[in-house]
Amino acid sequence: MDQRSDSFQVEGVEQRKEKEAEFHNRRERLRQTDRGAYESITQNKRFYSITRKTKDYIKRYFNERCPGQDLLDYCCGTGGFSVMAAKAGARVTGIDISDESIKSCRNLAREKGVEDVTSFHVMDAEKLRFPANSFDIVFCGGVLHHLDIERAYQELSRVLRPEGEIICGEPLGYNPLIKWYRRRTPQMRTEWEAEHLLTLEDVDLAKRYFGKVETRFYYLASIAAVPFRNSRIFNLMLSGLEMVDDVLLNIPILQKQAWQIFFVLSKPFKANRNKGKGVES
């Protein structure tokens, strides 16, 4: 696929988007040049030691749904999920507001041998430059809380094909301990991101644009395994806490306390799939 160079035009763009681009460009440069500084602003990655259930869910979903499909990796970051989808058989288009991240995506695609079935563009996620009905699958991995969510839903419903699906994974904004941790670590995120963690009302808002919304909740008791991630008992402990979560997160009153929610959107309303423009060179 085309690997044309893109540049994000900041002129006239809302300040919050400029800040997002600057933040993620800086973080990606640090990842490549100053490992110590990078690790100091990504300490929250320790929590992802417990996320094997959602990783397995995404992998199964890609293996089942991706072969022969056009997939949009919406705010693709450095491209890890783009490569996973491509290896599962999808034709992948990735977009992100960070030009440094897009460079890294292209390098990773070459390194992993999927350059011919991937294409990456610097783009405003709230103003996609794709025609309506462009994609069979859209993957949104922890990105909606970076955006004006209604604008995002509008664009996602427009570019999704009638029989397509969008899989979204997001942190929830209710758990008081997680909220306390986020307040203590402002250097790890932009102000907009910190203030716009998803709520169930945000998920319900998707029903204006999609006829079907399916939800799953992950990680409550299992968060207690994080401090033991480097110990011998970690895997056994995590397995036990995952079983506890299987019980707890089936109780509606406790679902709001989960760390993450995954939801699948489908049946986009035709009234919201207005004619769009193609990708600009």
N, C-alpha and C positions, 0 to 999 in steps of 0.2 A: 504493500500500500504506500501511498504518497507520504513522504517524510518531510514535507516542506516546512521551512522555518516560519514561525509565527512570532508576533510580538503583541503584548497586551497594551492596548491604548488607554492610558490612564486619564487622558484629557476628558473632562466631563463626567468621569466615573465617580460615584459616591465615595466619600472619604473612607468609609468602612471597608470598601473593597480594596482601596489602595493599601490600607493597613494590613489586610489579609495577605495581599501579594507580597508586601515588604516582609512581613513576619515569616512567611513560609520560604521566601527566597533566602532570607538570612539563615533560617534553620537548616536548609539544604546545603548552603555553603559551609556552615559549621560542620555538618556531617562529613563533608569531604576534606576539610582542612584542619579542624580543631576538635578532635574527639572528646577531649575533656569538657570543653564548653558545650558541645552538643549533648553530652550525657547529663550535664547539669540542668538543661532545659527540657529534657525528656525523661526525667526520673519516673514519671507515671507509667513508663513502659513496663515496669516491674509487675504491674497489675495484669498485664497481658499474658503472664505466665500461666494463668488459670483458664485461658479462653479456648481450650481445645474443643469444647462442645460446639462453639460457633464456627471455629475453623473447619471442623468436620462437616458441619451443616453446609457451609459455603462450598466446600469441595464437592460434596455429594450433589448439591444443586447444579454446580457448573458441569459436572460429568454427565448429569442427566439431561440438562437443558441446552448446553452450549453447542453441540455438534451442528455445524452448518448454519448457525444463527449469527445475526448482526448484533453485537453487544456494545453498549455505551458504558464505559467506566467513568462515572460522573464525579468529577473532582478526584482524579486518579492518583494524586500524590506522586510517589516515585515509581509506581507501576507494578508493584508486586501482584495485585489481583488481576491486572491486565494480562500479565504473563500467564497466570494460572488459567484464566479464561481462554486464552489463545491456545494453550497446550491441551485444553479440553475440547478444542475444535471450533471455537468462535472466531469470527472476523471482528477484531476489537478496534474501537475508536476510543481514545482516552482524551479527556479535556481537564484542564486545571488552570487556575488563575496565576500560578507561579511558573514563570518561564524557566527558573532553575530546576524545578521538579520535572518539567516536560523534557528538558535536556537529559535528565537522569533516566526518565522513562525510555527514551529512544536508545540510550546506551545499554540499558538493561535488556531491551528487546533484541538488540544485536547480539549481546552476550549470550542470551538464552535461545537464540536461533528462531525467533518468531517475528523478525523484522518484516517479513513479507505479508503477514496477516494482522499487523498492527499499524495504527496511525495515531499520532498524538498532536494536540493543538492547544495553544494558550487561548483560553476563552472564558468569558463571563458566563457562569453557570445559570444566571438568571436571564440571559439573552443568548440562547443557543443559536448558532448559525447553521442549523440543519433544517431540511424540509420536514414538514409534518410526516408522521408515519415512517420514520427512518430506521427504527430499531425494534428487534424482537425482544431484547432483554436490556434492562438498565440496572447496573449495580451502583448502589449508593452506600459506600462504606464509611460511616461516621462523618458525614459531610453536611447533612441538612441543618444542623445547629450552627453552621457557619454562614447560613444564608437567610434571606427573607423567605420563610418557608412557603408562603402562598405563591410568591413568584416562582419558586422552584417547582411546586406542584403543577402550576399552569404550564410551564415549559416541558416538564416530564410527561404530562398527559398529551401534550401536542406531538412530541416526537415518538411516542410509543405506538407501535402498530396495534390494531384492534385486538389481536389475540396475544399480545405481548404481556410481559410481567416486569415489574420493578421490585428488586429485593433491596431492602434498606436495613442497615444496622446502626443503631444510635444509642448513646448514653441517655439515661433518663435523669430528670432533674429533681427528684424527690428525696432520695435517701440523705438524711441529715449528716451522716459521717462523710459521705462522698462530697457533699456540698461544703463541709468544713475543710476537707483536704484541698478542694479547688480554691477556696478563699486563701488558703495558706501558700499556694503556689501560683501566683498570678503570672510569673515569668514564663509559664508553660503554654500560655494561650492568649489570644487577643481578647480585648474587653467584650467585643460582640459575642464571641464564642462562649465566654464565661457566663454571660447573662442570658443565653438563649438555648440552654439545654432543653431537649424535647419534653413535653408533657403529653399526657394522653389526649388532651384537647388538640394539640398539634397533630397527633395521629388521626383523630377524628376529622380534622379539617380536610384530610385527603379524600373523604367521602364526597366532597363537592366536585371532585375531578375524576374519581374512580368508582366503579360500581362494586368493587370487591376489595376489602381490606382484611388481611389475616395477620394476627399478631402472635408472637412467642416472646417469653420473658426468660432472661438468663442472669445468673450470678447474684446470689444473696448470701447464703451461708458459705458458699465456696470462696468468697473473698477472704475468709479467715485463713485460707491456705497460703496466701501471698507471702507472709513472713517466713514461711518454711520452704520457699521455692528452691533453695540450694541444698536442702537437707535430704537424707536418704528416705525419709518418711513422706516426702511431698506427694508422690504419685498415689500412694495408698490413702493418704489423708484427703487429697483432692477427690478421689473416687468416692469416698464416703460422704463428703460434703456435697458432691454432685447429686447423690441419691437423696440427701436431705432437701436440696433445692427442687428436685422433681416433685416432692410433696408440697413444700412451702409455696412454690410459684404456681401451683394450681389453685391457690386460695386467692380469690380476687382482691381482698383487702391488702394482701402482701405484695401483689404484683407491682404496685407502684414503687416499692422499695428496691426492686431489682436494679442492678447496675446498667444492664443493657436490654433494649427491646429490639427485636427483629420483626419487620413486617413486610408483607408482599402485597403490592398494589397491582390490580389488573382491571380489565374492562374499562378503559379510559372513555370518558363521555365524549361523544363526537362533537358536541357544541364547543368543547375546549381545544379541539385539535385544529386550530386555524392554520391557514396556509403560511408556511415559513420560507425563509431564504436559505439557499445552499451555503455550504462552507466557503468562506472567502479565502482567496489565495493570500 
